[in-house]
Structure formats: C-alpha cells, structure tokens
Amino acid sequence: YFGGYTVKSNCELIISGLGATEMACADSALMQQEQRYFGLLQNADKIEIKDGELRITSNNEILVYTR
C-alpha cells in the first residue's frame, strides 16, 4: 500500500491518496481485514510516539506500530 500524509504541530494526522495494488488474497477474511485497516488509516486523526511505539488514532481506535 502507499499514500501521503501530513502531520501538523498539534500531532494532527492527515492521510491522503491511500491506495493499494490490486492483488487479492485467496482468503476473504484477510481481504476484509485489509479493508478495515485501510478504513482506519483513511480516517486517522492523531499521531503519537509513546514507549517506542507509533500510535495512530482513528475513530477512537488505535493502530500500534512497533519496531
């Protein structure tokens, strides 16, 4: 997947131009999970780095990325 983003000084996050390849998984549950993930990214509104983790808030849910 790919896209652009902007982070404002108050940690507001704006993700734009989100896209993905058209390769599909054989498992429909994985495709549904991917669509939910993209939906959360498209509605992301806040970014935070805490305890070595990148946290993206979207619709009161948090995506957590670790190294």
N, C-alpha and C positions, 0 to 999 in steps of 0.2 A: 504494500500500500504506500501511498505518497500523499503529500499535501503541504500547504503552507501554514504558518502560524505567526501570531503577533503576541508578545507579552507586554502588557502595559505596566507602568511603575507601581501600581497597586496590586500586582500579581494577577490581574485580569487576563485571561487567556482567550484568544480568538483563533479558531482553526478554520481554514478556508481551503477550497479546492481539493477536498479529500477525494481520493479515488483509489481504485484497485485494479489489478489485472482481471481478466475475465475467466481465469482458470477456476474451475469449480471442484469442490471435494465430492467424493462419492457419497459421503455421509451427510444427509440433510441436516442432522443436528449440528454438525460443525459449521455448515453454511448459516444456520440460524444464529449461532454464537458469533460468527463473524459480523453478521448484520447488526446484532445488538451492540457489539464493540464499536463498529463504525458510527452507530447512532449516538453512543455515549461521547465519542470523540467530537462529532459534529456539534453537540450541544454543550461542550466543555465551556466552563466559565471561570475557573480559577486554577492556578498552578501553585504548588508549594514543594519545597525540598525540605524534608524532615527526616532526621536519623538516617541519612544516606539514601533515602528513597525519594523518587519523583512521584508526587501525588497530583492527579488531575481530577478535579471535582466536576461532575456533570449531573444535573438533575438530582442533587442530593446523594449521588453515589460517587464512590472514589475508585479510580483506577490507580493501582500502585505498581510502579516500575522499580525494580532493584537491579543492582549490578551483579 
